[in-house]
Amino acid sequence: MTEQLPRSLSTNPGVPPQPAPHATPPTLGPLTAEELQLSARNHSMPLEALQRDITPPGLHYVLTHFDIPFVDINSWHLRIGGAVERSVELSMAALRRDPMISIPVTLECAGNGRSLLTPRPLSQPWVLEAVGTAEWSGVPLAYLLAQAGVDSDAVEVLFTGMDAGVQGGVPQRYARSLPISEAMRPDVVLAYAMNGSELPPQHGYPLRLVVPGWYGMTSVKWLESIQVLRQPFEGFQQAVAYRYQEDADDAGTPVSRIQVRSLMVPPGVPDFFTRRRNVPHGPVLLQGRAWSGEGAVKRVEVGIDGKWSDAQLKPPAGPFAWCSWSLPWVADPGEHELSCRATDSTGAVQPLEQNWNYQGLANNQVQRIAVTVD
């Protein structure tokens, strides 16, 4: 879990972070009751869904920090203000009259892989499947900011959702900011549709932010206000949560873009309880997906009992969507371990060992699958 802060800290811009009186330490024990509650409310994408270019909404991963808001669309409006020439308030009908773009984007939770870390940071206990790729449709954020007229001394854009709760002892609405340079990208979208249909409630109805290439915490759901800021935002989700820390006393550095990762569709059929795979001997097509928020995926290697071979890649549906990979394997009887690792255009390669940090973020170590070949 993230550090606990005094209740005096709010999500107002400009409020500096304050030292934590205490923090929840990582654990070596079994899942706690609190972790089980979180895992019941949130859900991951079944790995077999990696076979699909686009993830159906019901299979796409979901992480909800607080409660899913109930929204009356007839009274809902999006407010844009702050360091702008003119404040704007828009209904959904008005937004739908603005220019629309559609973009396929792979979103991944920054905590994906947390439960595999030792010791285990206490929070949502993701394994590997906190990911999904959808086609998001809506209004380019840059278009609306241009309509409002961003002041020359603006530095960030703050996005606030309607979901409210308490985290780290701090009452808050979920809020995150982006640097002006990122907010003005042409592919950042205020989405009101997912895969061609209205946003489902769990995915941010009626409007959400989608920031291609960044971890999912950036794409604020149930959006109700956008504020252009003249100073960096120092609210809880920015200054305390989602930071790479060595320990509870480390101020850390902010999490931003998605680290390179690949995942394999588990071959064969599973054992119900252990999920261990059973595969018939003979030819098997190993396949999966790979993605990165830092650059295009250039290589995927598949490990079979520690021996690596290059897989064949297919182009992605868009610059921020996952690509598919495949490799034929002749499965010999016995016990085997399969794995996969990706390399992106920056030269970044998935690590073979865990990337431990205090909040359990961006753990992109290679996936390993134990199989029994009959």
Contacts in CASP RR format, 6 or more apart in sequence:
PFRMAT RR
TARGET T0000
AUTHOR 0000-0000-0000
METHOD contacts of the structure
MODEL  1
MTEQLPRSLSTNPGVPPQPAPHATPPTLGPLTAEELQLSARNHSMPLEAL
QRDITPPGLHYVLTHFDIPFVDINSWHLRIGGAVERSVELSMAALRRDPM
ISIPVTLECAGNGRSLLTPRPLSQPWVLEAVGTAEWSGVPLAYLLAQAGV
DSDAVEVLFTGMDAGVQGGVPQRYARSLPISEAMRPDVVLAYAMNGSELP
PQHGYPLRLVVPGWYGMTSVKWLESIQVLRQPFEGFQQAVAYRYQEDADD
AGTPVSRIQVRSLMVPPGVPDFFTRRRNVPHGPVLLQGRAWSGEGAVKRV
EVGIDGKWSDAQLKPPAGPFAWCSWSLPWVADPGEHELSCRATDSTGAVQ
PLEQNWNYQGLANNQVQRIAVTVD
1 23 0 8 1.000
1 24 0 8 1.000
1 121 0 8 1.000
1 122 0 8 1.000
1 123 0 8 1.000
1 168 0 8 1.000
1 359 0 8 1.000
2 23 0 8 1.000
2 123 0 8 1.000
2 167 0 8 1.000
2 168 0 8 1.000
2 236 0 8 1.000
2 240 0 8 1.000
2 241 0 8 1.000
2 359 0 8 1.000
3 20 0 8 1.000
3 23 0 8 1.000
3 168 0 8 1.000
3 240 0 8 1.000
3 248 0 8 1.000
4 20 0 8 1.000
4 21 0 8 1.000
4 22 0 8 1.000
4 23 0 8 1.000
4 24 0 8 1.000
4 168 0 8 1.000
4 169 0 8 1.000
5 17 0 8 1.000
5 18 0 8 1.000
5 20 0 8 1.000
5 168 0 8 1.000
5 169 0 8 1.000
5 170 0 8 1.000
5 236 0 8 1.000
5 240 0 8 1.000
6 18 0 8 1.000
6 21 0 8 1.000
6 169 0 8 1.000
6 170 0 8 1.000
7 169 0 8 1.000
7 170 0 8 1.000
7 171 0 8 1.000
8 18 0 8 1.000
9 15 0 8 1.000
9 17 0 8 1.000
9 18 0 8 1.000
9 170 0 8 1.000
9 235 0 8 1.000
9 236 0 8 1.000
10 170 0 8 1.000
10 171 0 8 1.000
10 172 0 8 1.000
10 235 0 8 1.000
11 160 0 8 1.000
11 170 0 8 1.000
11 172 0 8 1.000
11 173 0 8 1.000
11 175 0 8 1.000
11 235 0 8 1.000
11 236 0 8 1.000
11 237 0 8 1.000
12 235 0 8 1.000
13 156 0 8 1.000
13 158 0 8 1.000
13 177 0 8 1.000
13 227 0 8 1.000
13 229 0 8 1.000
13 231 0 8 1.000
13 232 0 8 1.000
13 233 0 8 1.000
13 234 0 8 1.000
13 235 0 8 1.000
14 231 0 8 1.000
14 232 0 8 1.000
14 233 0 8 1.000
14 234 0 8 1.000
14 235 0 8 1.000
15 234 0 8 1.000
15 235 0 8 1.000
16 234 0 8 1.000
16 239 0 8 1.000
17 234 0 8 1.000
17 235 0 8 1.000
17 239 0 8 1.000
17 240 0 8 1.000
17 251 0 8 1.000
20 240 0 8 1.000
20 248 0 8 1.000
23 248 0 8 1.000
24 122 0 8 1.000
25 119 0 8 1.000
25 122 0 8 1.000
25 248 0 8 1.000
26 117 0 8 1.000
26 119 0 8 1.000
26 120 0 8 1.000
26 121 0 8 1.000
26 122 0 8 1.000
26 358 0 8 1.000
27 119 0 8 1.000
27 120 0 8 1.000
27 122 0 8 1.000
28 118 0 8 1.000
28 119 0 8 1.000
28 120 0 8 1.000
29 120 0 8 1.000
31 39 0 8 1.000
31 115 0 8 1.000
31 125 0 8 1.000
32 122 0 8 1.000
34 122 0 8 1.000
35 122 0 8 1.000
35 123 0 8 1.000
35 124 0 8 1.000
35 125 0 8 1.000
38 123 0 8 1.000
38 124 0 8 1.000
38 125 0 8 1.000
39 124 0 8 1.000
39 125 0 8 1.000
41 64 0 8 1.000
42 61 0 8 1.000
42 62 0 8 1.000
42 63 0 8 1.000
42 64 0 8 1.000
42 124 0 8 1.000
43 61 0 8 1.000
43 62 0 8 1.000
44 61 0 8 1.000
44 126 0 8 1.000
44 127 0 8 1.000
44 128 0 8 1.000
44 129 0 8 1.000
44 130 0 8 1.000
44 131 0 8 1.000
45 55 0 8 1.000
45 59 0 8 1.000
45 60 0 8 1.000
45 61 0 8 1.000
45 129 0 8 1.000
45 130 0 8 1.000
45 131 0 8 1.000
45 132 0 8 1.000
46 59 0 8 1.000
46 129 0 8 1.000
47 128 0 8 1.000
47 129 0 8 1.000
47 263 0 8 1.000
47 264 0 8 1.000
47 265 0 8 1.000
47 266 0 8 1.000
48 265 0 8 1.000
48 266 0 8 1.000
49 55 0 8 1.000
49 56 0 8 1.000
49 59 0 8 1.000
49 132 0 8 1.000
50 263 0 8 1.000
50 264 0 8 1.000
50 265 0 8 1.000
50 287 0 8 1.000
50 288 0 8 1.000
50 289 0 8 1.000
51 265 0 8 1.000
51 287 0 8 1.000
51 288 0 8 1.000
52 59 0 8 1.000
53 104 0 8 1.000
53 133 0 8 1.000
53 317 0 8 1.000
53 321 0 8 1.000
53 324 0 8 1.000
54 104 0 8 1.000
54 133 0 8 1.000
54 134 0 8 1.000
54 135 0 8 1.000
54 195 0 8 1.000
54 317 0 8 1.000
55 132 0 8 1.000
55 133 0 8 1.000
55 134 0 8 1.000
56 195 0 8 1.000
57 134 0 8 1.000
57 194 0 8 1.000
57 195 0 8 1.000
57 197 0 8 1.000
57 200 0 8 1.000
57 203 0 8 1.000
58 200 0 8 1.000
59 132 0 8 1.000
60 107 0 8 1.000
60 132 0 8 1.000
60 133 0 8 1.000
60 134 0 8 1.000
60 203 0 8 1.000
61 107 0 8 1.000
61 108 0 8 1.000
61 109 0 8 1.000
61 129 0 8 1.000
61 130 0 8 1.000
61 131 0 8 1.000
61 132 0 8 1.000
62 202 0 8 1.000
62 203 0 8 1.000
63 109 0 8 1.000
63 124 0 8 1.000
63 130 0 8 1.000
63 216 0 8 1.000
64 163 0 8 1.000
64 202 0 8 1.000
64 221 0 8 1.000
65 163 0 8 1.000
65 165 0 8 1.000
65 167 0 8 1.000
65 174 0 8 1.000
66 163 0 8 1.000
66 164 0 8 1.000
66 165 0 8 1.000
66 174 0 8 1.000
67 163 0 8 1.000
67 164 0 8 1.000
67 165 0 8 1.000
68 163 0 8 1.000
68 201 0 8 1.000
68 202 0 8 1.000
68 222 0 8 1.000
69 162 0 8 1.000
69 163 0 8 1.000
69 222 0 8 1.000
71 162 0 8 1.000
71 205 0 8 1.000
71 206 0 8 1.000
71 222 0 8 1.000
73 92 0 8 1.000
73 206 0 8 1.000
76 91 0 8 1.000
76 92 0 8 1.000
76 206 0 8 1.000
76 224 0 8 1.000
77 89 0 8 1.000
77 90 0 8 1.000
77 91 0 8 1.000
77 224 0 8 1.000
78 89 0 8 1.000
78 90 0 8 1.000
78 95 0 8 1.000
78 190 0 8 1.000
78 207 0 8 1.000
78 223 0 8 1.000
78 224 0 8 1.000
78 225 0 8 1.000
78 226 0 8 1.000
79 87 0 8 1.000
79 88 0 8 1.000
79 89 0 8 1.000
79 224 0 8 1.000
79 225 0 8 1.000
79 226 0 8 1.000
80 87 0 8 1.000
80 88 0 8 1.000
80 89 0 8 1.000
80 90 0 8 1.000
80 144 0 8 1.000
80 145 0 8 1.000
80 148 0 8 1.000
80 225 0 8 1.000
80 226 0 8 1.000
80 227 0 8 1.000
80 228 0 8 1.000
81 87 0 8 1.000
81 88 0 8 1.000
81 148 0 8 1.000
81 225 0 8 1.000
81 226 0 8 1.000
81 227 0 8 1.000
81 228 0 8 1.000
82 227 0 8 1.000
82 228 0 8 1.000
82 229 0 8 1.000
83 150 0 8 1.000
83 151 0 8 1.000
83 153 0 8 1.000
83 154 0 8 1.000
83 228 0 8 1.000
83 229 0 8 1.000
83 230 0 8 1.000
84 145 0 8 1.000
84 148 0 8 1.000
84 149 0 8 1.000
84 150 0 8 1.000
84 151 0 8 1.000
84 154 0 8 1.000
84 228 0 8 1.000
85 148 0 8 1.000
85 149 0 8 1.000
85 150 0 8 1.000
85 151 0 8 1.000
86 148 0 8 1.000
86 149 0 8 1.000
87 148 0 8 1.000
88 144 0 8 1.000
88 147 0 8 1.000
88 148 0 8 1.000
90 144 0 8 1.000
92 192 0 8 1.000
92 206 0 8 1.000
92 207 0 8 1.000
95 138 0 8 1.000
95 139 0 8 1.000
95 190 0 8 1.000
95 192 0 8 1.000
95 207 0 8 1.000
96 192 0 8 1.000
98 139 0 8 1.000
98 143 0 8 1.000
98 144 0 8 1.000
99 139 0 8 1.000
99 140 0 8 1.000
99 143 0 8 1.000
100 137 0 8 1.000
100 138 0 8 1.000
100 139 0 8 1.000
101 137 0 8 1.000
101 138 0 8 1.000
101 139 0 8 1.000
101 140 0 8 1.000
101 187 0 8 1.000
101 189 0 8 1.000
102 135 0 8 1.000
102 136 0 8 1.000
102 137 0 8 1.000
102 138 0 8 1.000
102 193 0 8 1.000
102 196 0 8 1.000
103 135 0 8 1.000
103 136 0 8 1.000
103 137 0 8 1.000
103 187 0 8 1.000
103 189 0 8 1.000
103 210 0 8 1.000
103 212 0 8 1.000
103 318 0 8 1.000
103 320 0 8 1.000
104 133 0 8 1.000
104 134 0 8 1.000
104 135 0 8 1.000
104 136 0 8 1.000
104 316 0 8 1.000
104 317 0 8 1.000
104 318 0 8 1.000
104 320 0 8 1.000
104 321 0 8 1.000
105 133 0 8 1.000
105 134 0 8 1.000
105 135 0 8 1.000
105 136 0 8 1.000
105 210 0 8 1.000
105 212 0 8 1.000
105 213 0 8 1.000
105 320 0 8 1.000
105 321 0 8 1.000
106 131 0 8 1.000
106 132 0 8 1.000
106 133 0 8 1.000
106 213 0 8 1.000
106 258 0 8 1.000
106 289 0 8 1.000
106 291 0 8 1.000
106 320 0 8 1.000
106 321 0 8 1.000
106 322 0 8 1.000
107 131 0 8 1.000
107 132 0 8 1.000
107 133 0 8 1.000
107 134 0 8 1.000
107 210 0 8 1.000
107 216 0 8 1.000
107 219 0 8 1.000
108 130 0 8 1.000
108 131 0 8 1.000
108 132 0 8 1.000
108 215 0 8 1.000
108 216 0 8 1.000
108 258 0 8 1.000
108 261 0 8 1.000
108 291 0 8 1.000
109 124 0 8 1.000
109 126 0 8 1.000
109 130 0 8 1.000
109 131 0 8 1.000
109 215 0 8 1.000
109 216 0 8 1.000
109 217 0 8 1.000
110 215 0 8 1.000
110 216 0 8 1.000
110 217 0 8 1.000
110 242 0 8 1.000
110 255 0 8 1.000
110 361 0 8 1.000
110 362 0 8 1.000
111 123 0 8 1.000
111 124 0 8 1.000
111 126 0 8 1.000
111 130 0 8 1.000
111 215 0 8 1.000
111 359 0 8 1.000
111 360 0 8 1.000
111 361 0 8 1.000
111 362 0 8 1.000
111 363 0 8 1.000
112 126 0 8 1.000
112 128 0 8 1.000
112 129 0 8 1.000
112 130 0 8 1.000
112 131 0 8 1.000
112 261 0 8 1.000
112 363 0 8 1.000
113 126 0 8 1.000
113 127 0 8 1.000
113 128 0 8 1.000
113 130 0 8 1.000
113 360 0 8 1.000
113 363 0 8 1.000
114 120 0 8 1.000
114 121 0 8 1.000
114 123 0 8 1.000
114 124 0 8 1.000
114 125 0 8 1.000
114 126 0 8 1.000
114 360 0 8 1.000
114 361 0 8 1.000
114 363 0 8 1.000
115 125 0 8 1.000
115 126 0 8 1.000
115 127 0 8 1.000
116 127 0 8 1.000
116 128 0 8 1.000
116 354 0 8 1.000
116 363 0 8 1.000
116 365 0 8 1.000
117 354 0 8 1.000
117 356 0 8 1.000
117 360 0 8 1.000
117 363 0 8 1.000
118 354 0 8 1.000
118 356 0 8 1.000
121 357 0 8 1.000
121 358 0 8 1.000
121 359 0 8 1.000
121 360 0 8 1.000
123 359 0 8 1.000
123 360 0 8 1.000
128 263 0 8 1.000
128 367 0 8 1.000
129 263 0 8 1.000
131 263 0 8 1.000
131 291 0 8 1.000
132 322 0 8 1.000
133 289 0 8 1.000
133 317 0 8 1.000
133 321 0 8 1.000
133 322 0 8 1.000
134 194 0 8 1.000
134 195 0 8 1.000
135 194 0 8 1.000
135 195 0 8 1.000
135 196 0 8 1.000
136 189 0 8 1.000
136 191 0 8 1.000
136 193 0 8 1.000
136 194 0 8 1.000
136 210 0 8 1.000
137 189 0 8 1.000
137 191 0 8 1.000
137 192 0 8 1.000
137 193 0 8 1.000
137 194 0 8 1.000
137 196 0 8 1.000
138 189 0 8 1.000
138 190 0 8 1.000
138 191 0 8 1.000
138 192 0 8 1.000
138 193 0 8 1.000
139 189 0 8 1.000
139 190 0 8 1.000
139 192 0 8 1.000
140 186 0 8 1.000
140 187 0 8 1.000
140 188 0 8 1.000
140 189 0 8 1.000
140 190 0 8 1.000
141 157 0 8 1.000
141 183 0 8 1.000
141 184 0 8 1.000
141 188 0 8 1.000
141 189 0 8 1.000
141 190 0 8 1.000
141 209 0 8 1.000
141 226 0 8 1.000
142 183 0 8 1.000
142 184 0 8 1.000
142 185 0 8 1.000
142 186 0 8 1.000
142 188 0 8 1.000
144 190 0 8 1.000
144 226 0 8 1.000
145 157 0 8 1.000
145 183 0 8 1.000
145 184 0 8 1.000
145 226 0 8 1.000
145 228 0 8 1.000
148 228 0 8 1.000
150 180 0 8 1.000
150 184 0 8 1.000
150 228 0 8 1.000
151 228 0 8 1.000
151 230 0 8 1.000
153 230 0 8 1.000
154 180 0 8 1.000
154 228 0 8 1.000
154 229 0 8 1.000
154 230 0 8 1.000
155 179 0 8 1.000
155 180 0 8 1.000
155 229 0 8 1.000
155 230 0 8 1.000
155 231 0 8 1.000
155 232 0 8 1.000
156 177 0 8 1.000
156 178 0 8 1.000
156 179 0 8 1.000
156 180 0 8 1.000
156 183 0 8 1.000
156 228 0 8 1.000
156 229 0 8 1.000
156 231 0 8 1.000
156 232 0 8 1.000
156 233 0 8 1.000
157 177 0 8 1.000
157 178 0 8 1.000
157 180 0 8 1.000
157 183 0 8 1.000
157 226 0 8 1.000
157 227 0 8 1.000
157 228 0 8 1.000
157 229 0 8 1.000
158 175 0 8 1.000
158 176 0 8 1.000
158 177 0 8 1.000
158 226 0 8 1.000
158 227 0 8 1.000
158 228 0 8 1.000
158 229 0 8 1.000
158 233 0 8 1.000
159 175 0 8 1.000
159 176 0 8 1.000
159 177 0 8 1.000
159 178 0 8 1.000
159 209 0 8 1.000
159 220 0 8 1.000
159 223 0 8 1.000
159 225 0 8 1.000
159 226 0 8 1.000
160 173 0 8 1.000
160 174 0 8 1.000
160 175 0 8 1.000
160 220 0 8 1.000
160 223 0 8 1.000
160 224 0 8 1.000
160 225 0 8 1.000
160 226 0 8 1.000
160 227 0 8 1.000
161 173 0 8 1.000
161 174 0 8 1.000
161 175 0 8 1.000
161 220 0 8 1.000
161 221 0 8 1.000
161 222 0 8 1.000
161 223 0 8 1.000
161 224 0 8 1.000
161 225 0 8 1.000
162 173 0 8 1.000
162 222 0 8 1.000
162 223 0 8 1.000
162 224 0 8 1.000
163 173 0 8 1.000
163 174 0 8 1.000
163 221 0 8 1.000
163 222 0 8 1.000
164 171 0 8 1.000
164 172 0 8 1.000
164 173 0 8 1.000
164 174 0 8 1.000
165 171 0 8 1.000
165 172 0 8 1.000
165 173 0 8 1.000
166 172 0 8 1.000
167 236 0 8 1.000
167 237 0 8 1.000
167 241 0 8 1.000
168 236 0 8 1.000
168 240 0 8 1.000
170 236 0 8 1.000
172 235 0 8 1.000
172 236 0 8 1.000
172 237 0 8 1.000
174 220 0 8 1.000
174 221 0 8 1.000
174 237 0 8 1.000
175 220 0 8 1.000
175 233 0 8 1.000
175 235 0 8 1.000
175 237 0 8 1.000
175 238 0 8 1.000
176 217 0 8 1.000
176 218 0 8 1.000
176 220 0 8 1.000
176 233 0 8 1.000
176 237 0 8 1.000
176 238 0 8 1.000
177 229 0 8 1.000
177 232 0 8 1.000
177 233 0 8 1.000
177 238 0 8 1.000
178 188 0 8 1.000
178 211 0 8 1.000
178 218 0 8 1.000
180 228 0 8 1.000
182 188 0 8 1.000
182 211 0 8 1.000
182 214 0 8 1.000
185 212 0 8 1.000
187 212 0 8 1.000
187 319 0 8 1.000
187 320 0 8 1.000
188 209 0 8 1.000
188 210 0 8 1.000
188 211 0 8 1.000
188 212 0 8 1.000
189 209 0 8 1.000
189 210 0 8 1.000
190 207 0 8 1.000
190 208 0 8 1.000
190 209 0 8 1.000
190 210 0 8 1.000
190 223 0 8 1.000
191 199 0 8 1.000
191 207 0 8 1.000
191 208 0 8 1.000
191 209 0 8 1.000
191 210 0 8 1.000
192 198 0 8 1.000
192 199 0 8 1.000
192 206 0 8 1.000
192 207 0 8 1.000
193 199 0 8 1.000
194 200 0 8 1.000
194 203 0 8 1.000
198 205 0 8 1.000
198 206 0 8 1.000
199 205 0 8 1.000
199 206 0 8 1.000
199 207 0 8 1.000
199 208 0 8 1.000
203 221 0 8 1.000
204 221 0 8 1.000
204 222 0 8 1.000
204 223 0 8 1.000
205 222 0 8 1.000
206 222 0 8 1.000
207 222 0 8 1.000
207 223 0 8 1.000
208 219 0 8 1.000
208 220 0 8 1.000
208 221 0 8 1.000
208 222 0 8 1.000
208 223 0 8 1.000
209 218 0 8 1.000
209 219 0 8 1.000
209 220 0 8 1.000
209 221 0 8 1.000
209 223 0 8 1.000
210 219 0 8 1.000
211 218 0 8 1.000
211 219 0 8 1.000
212 293 0 8 1.000
212 319 0 8 1.000
212 320 0 8 1.000
213 257 0 8 1.000
213 258 0 8 1.000
213 293 0 8 1.000
213 320 0 8 1.000
214 256 0 8 1.000
214 257 0 8 1.000
214 258 0 8 1.000
214 293 0 8 1.000
215 242 0 8 1.000
215 255 0 8 1.000
215 256 0 8 1.000
215 257 0 8 1.000
215 258 0 8 1.000
215 361 0 8 1.000
215 362 0 8 1.000
217 237 0 8 1.000
217 241 0 8 1.000
217 242 0 8 1.000
217 255 0 8 1.000
218 256 0 8 1.000
232 238 0 8 1.000
238 254 0 8 1.000
241 359 0 8 1.000
242 254 0 8 1.000
242 255 0 8 1.000
242 359 0 8 1.000
242 361 0 8 1.000
243 251 0 8 1.000
243 252 0 8 1.000
243 253 0 8 1.000
243 254 0 8 1.000
243 255 0 8 1.000
243 359 0 8 1.000
243 361 0 8 1.000
244 252 0 8 1.000
244 253 0 8 1.000
244 254 0 8 1.000
244 255 0 8 1.000
244 357 0 8 1.000
244 359 0 8 1.000
244 361 0 8 1.000
244 362 0 8 1.000
245 251 0 8 1.000
245 252 0 8 1.000
245 357 0 8 1.000
245 358 0 8 1.000
245 359 0 8 1.000
246 252 0 8 1.000
246 357 0 8 1.000
246 358 0 8 1.000
247 358 0 8 1.000
248 358 0 8 1.000
250 358 0 8 1.000
255 361 0 8 1.000
255 362 0 8 1.000
257 293 0 8 1.000
257 294 0 8 1.000
258 291 0 8 1.000
258 292 0 8 1.000
258 293 0 8 1.000
258 294 0 8 1.000
258 362 0 8 1.000
259 292 0 8 1.000
259 293 0 8 1.000
259 294 0 8 1.000
259 348 0 8 1.000
259 362 0 8 1.000
259 364 0 8 1.000
260 290 0 8 1.000
260 291 0 8 1.000
260 292 0 8 1.000
260 293 0 8 1.000
260 294 0 8 1.000
260 295 0 8 1.000
260 297 0 8 1.000
260 342 0 8 1.000
260 343 0 8 1.000
260 344 0 8 1.000
260 348 0 8 1.000
260 349 0 8 1.000
260 350 0 8 1.000
260 364 0 8 1.000
261 290 0 8 1.000
261 291 0 8 1.000
261 292 0 8 1.000
261 342 0 8 1.000
261 350 0 8 1.000
261 364 0 8 1.000
262 288 0 8 1.000
262 289 0 8 1.000
262 290 0 8 1.000
262 291 0 8 1.000
262 297 0 8 1.000
262 300 0 8 1.000
262 325 0 8 1.000
262 340 0 8 1.000
262 341 0 8 1.000
262 342 0 8 1.000
262 350 0 8 1.000
262 366 0 8 1.000
262 367 0 8 1.000
263 288 0 8 1.000
263 289 0 8 1.000
263 290 0 8 1.000
263 340 0 8 1.000
263 367 0 8 1.000
264 286 0 8 1.000
264 287 0 8 1.000
264 288 0 8 1.000
264 302 0 8 1.000
264 338 0 8 1.000
264 339 0 8 1.000
264 340 0 8 1.000
264 367 0 8 1.000
264 369 0 8 1.000
265 286 0 8 1.000
265 287 0 8 1.000
265 288 0 8 1.000
266 275 0 8 1.000
266 277 0 8 1.000
266 369 0 8 1.000
267 277 0 8 1.000
267 279 0 8 1.000
267 284 0 8 1.000
267 286 0 8 1.000
267 338 0 8 1.000
267 369 0 8 1.000
267 371 0 8 1.000
268 277 0 8 1.000
268 278 0 8 1.000
268 279 0 8 1.000
268 280 0 8 1.000
268 284 0 8 1.000
268 371 0 8 1.000
269 277 0 8 1.000
269 278 0 8 1.000
270 276 0 8 1.000
270 277 0 8 1.000
270 278 0 8 1.000
271 277 0 8 1.000
271 278 0 8 1.000
276 370 0 8 1.000
276 371 0 8 1.000
276 372 0 8 1.000
277 369 0 8 1.000
277 370 0 8 1.000
277 371 0 8 1.000
277 372 0 8 1.000
278 371 0 8 1.000
278 372 0 8 1.000
278 374 0 8 1.000
279 331 0 8 1.000
279 371 0 8 1.000
279 372 0 8 1.000
279 373 0 8 1.000
279 374 0 8 1.000
280 331 0 8 1.000
280 373 0 8 1.000
280 374 0 8 1.000
281 331 0 8 1.000
281 332 0 8 1.000
281 333 0 8 1.000
281 373 0 8 1.000
281 374 0 8 1.000
282 330 0 8 1.000
282 331 0 8 1.000
282 332 0 8 1.000
282 373 0 8 1.000
283 328 0 8 1.000
283 329 0 8 1.000
283 330 0 8 1.000
283 331 0 8 1.000
284 328 0 8 1.000
284 329 0 8 1.000
284 330 0 8 1.000
284 331 0 8 1.000
285 326 0 8 1.000
285 327 0 8 1.000
285 328 0 8 1.000
285 329 0 8 1.000
286 302 0 8 1.000
286 311 0 8 1.000
286 326 0 8 1.000
286 327 0 8 1.000
286 328 0 8 1.000
286 329 0 8 1.000
286 338 0 8 1.000
286 340 0 8 1.000
287 324 0 8 1.000
287 325 0 8 1.000
287 326 0 8 1.000
287 327 0 8 1.000
288 324 0 8 1.000
288 325 0 8 1.000
288 326 0 8 1.000
288 340 0 8 1.000
289 322 0 8 1.000
289 323 0 8 1.000
289 324 0 8 1.000
289 325 0 8 1.000
290 297 0 8 1.000
290 300 0 8 1.000
290 313 0 8 1.000
290 322 0 8 1.000
290 323 0 8 1.000
290 325 0 8 1.000
290 340 0 8 1.000
290 342 0 8 1.000
291 297 0 8 1.000
291 316 0 8 1.000
291 320 0 8 1.000
291 321 0 8 1.000
291 322 0 8 1.000
291 323 0 8 1.000
291 342 0 8 1.000
292 342 0 8 1.000
292 344 0 8 1.000
292 345 0 8 1.000
292 346 0 8 1.000
292 348 0 8 1.000
293 320 0 8 1.000
293 344 0 8 1.000
294 344 0 8 1.000
294 345 0 8 1.000
294 346 0 8 1.000
294 348 0 8 1.000
295 344 0 8 1.000
295 345 0 8 1.000
295 346 0 8 1.000
296 316 0 8 1.000
296 319 0 8 1.000
296 344 0 8 1.000
296 345 0 8 1.000
297 313 0 8 1.000
297 316 0 8 1.000
297 322 0 8 1.000
297 323 0 8 1.000
297 342 0 8 1.000
297 343 0 8 1.000
297 344 0 8 1.000
297 345 0 8 1.000
298 343 0 8 1.000
298 344 0 8 1.000
298 345 0 8 1.000
298 347 0 8 1.000
299 310 0 8 1.000
299 313 0 8 1.000
299 342 0 8 1.000
299 343 0 8 1.000
300 310 0 8 1.000
300 311 0 8 1.000
300 313 0 8 1.000
300 325 0 8 1.000
300 340 0 8 1.000
300 341 0 8 1.000
300 342 0 8 1.000
300 343 0 8 1.000
301 308 0 8 1.000
301 309 0 8 1.000
301 310 0 8 1.000
301 311 0 8 1.000
301 340 0 8 1.000
301 341 0 8 1.000
301 342 0 8 1.000
301 343 0 8 1.000
302 308 0 8 1.000
302 309 0 8 1.000
302 310 0 8 1.000
302 311 0 8 1.000
302 325 0 8 1.000
302 327 0 8 1.000
302 329 0 8 1.000
302 338 0 8 1.000
302 339 0 8 1.000
302 340 0 8 1.000
303 309 0 8 1.000
303 338 0 8 1.000
303 339 0 8 1.000
303 340 0 8 1.000
303 341 0 8 1.000
304 329 0 8 1.000
304 336 0 8 1.000
304 337 0 8 1.000
304 338 0 8 1.000
305 336 0 8 1.000
305 337 0 8 1.000
306 337 0 8 1.000
306 339 0 8 1.000
308 341 0 8 1.000
309 327 0 8 1.000
310 327 0 8 1.000
311 325 0 8 1.000
311 326 0 8 1.000
311 327 0 8 1.000
311 340 0 8 1.000
312 325 0 8 1.000
312 326 0 8 1.000
312 327 0 8 1.000
313 323 0 8 1.000
313 324 0 8 1.000
313 325 0 8 1.000
314 323 0 8 1.000
314 324 0 8 1.000
314 325 0 8 1.000
314 326 0 8 1.000
315 323 0 8 1.000
316 322 0 8 1.000
316 323 0 8 1.000
325 340 0 8 1.000
331 371 0 8 1.000
331 373 0 8 1.000
332 373 0 8 1.000
333 373 0 8 1.000
333 374 0 8 1.000
334 372 0 8 1.000
334 373 0 8 1.000
335 370 0 8 1.000
335 371 0 8 1.000
335 372 0 8 1.000
335 373 0 8 1.000
336 370 0 8 1.000
336 371 0 8 1.000
336 372 0 8 1.000
336 373 0 8 1.000
337 368 0 8 1.000
337 369 0 8 1.000
337 370 0 8 1.000
337 371 0 8 1.000
338 368 0 8 1.000
338 369 0 8 1.000
338 371 0 8 1.000
339 366 0 8 1.000
339 367 0 8 1.000
339 368 0 8 1.000
339 369 0 8 1.000
340 366 0 8 1.000
340 367 0 8 1.000
341 349 0 8 1.000
341 350 0 8 1.000
341 352 0 8 1.000
341 366 0 8 1.000
342 349 0 8 1.000
342 350 0 8 1.000
343 349 0 8 1.000
343 350 0 8 1.000
350 364 0 8 1.000
350 365 0 8 1.000
350 366 0 8 1.000
351 364 0 8 1.000
351 365 0 8 1.000
351 366 0 8 1.000
352 365 0 8 1.000
352 366 0 8 1.000
353 365 0 8 1.000
354 363 0 8 1.000
354 365 0 8 1.000
355 362 0 8 1.000
355 363 0 8 1.000
355 364 0 8 1.000
355 365 0 8 1.000
356 363 0 8 1.000
END
